Amino acid sequence: MLDTNDFKRSVKEWVRDNPKASLADLADFCEDLIPAKQFQSHSWLVEQTVGWYQNVINSRRHLNEQDDNLDDEE
């Protein structure tokens, strides 16, 4: 049985440990967390997690751009 709370904890730990990983890397990691017999019924977790991580990456990029703009103003 897949425990979604354990899944989320594992993903958050992986993201902390792999801050420069790609979306494909995360998708592979998520797929490995889901038992083969449950993959079809839980594949939505991979899609949802990759979408969440895409937002994290975009937020980081946006914050870095804002910091760069502030540095240029000084």
N, C-alpha and C positions, 0 to 999 in steps of 0.2 A: 504494500500500500504506500502510495506516495503522500508524504506529509508536506503540504504546500508551505507551511511555516518553515520547515527545515530547508526546503527548496529556496525560499527567499533569503534565509540566513546564509546559505551557501553562496548564493549569487552575490549578495552584498559583500561577503568576505572576499570572493574572487575579484570583484570590481576594485576593492581596496588594494589587493595584492597585485593587480594587473591594470594599473591606471591608463596605460597606453595601448591596451588591447583593442582589436578590431571588433566590429559587430559579428563577423563570422566566427571569431574566436569565442565570443560569448555564446553564440548559438550552439556551437559544438559542445561547450561546457554544459549548457542547459540540457541538451539532448542526452548527454552522458548521465545526467542526474535522474532521468526518467527511465524506469524499468521498461524493457522492450514490450512486455505484455500490456503496459499501460500507456504506451507512447501515443497511440491514436486518440485516446480519450483525453490526453493531457498535452497534446501538441500546442494547444492555444497558449500554454505557459511560456513556451519558447518565443512565440510571436509577440506576446505581451511584454516579456522581459526585454527582448531586443528593441522593441519600440520605446520602452522606458529608458534603456541605455542610450538610444539615439537622442532622446531629449536631454539626457545628462551631458552627452558630448556637445550638443548644440549650446547648452547653457554655459558650459566651460568655455567654449569658443567665444561666445558672446561676452562673457566676463573678461576674458583675455583681451578682446578687442577694446572694451571699455577702458581697461587698465592702460593699454597702449595709447589710447586717445588722451587720457589724463596725463600720461608722461609727456606726450607731445606738447601739451598746453603749458607745461611748467618751464 
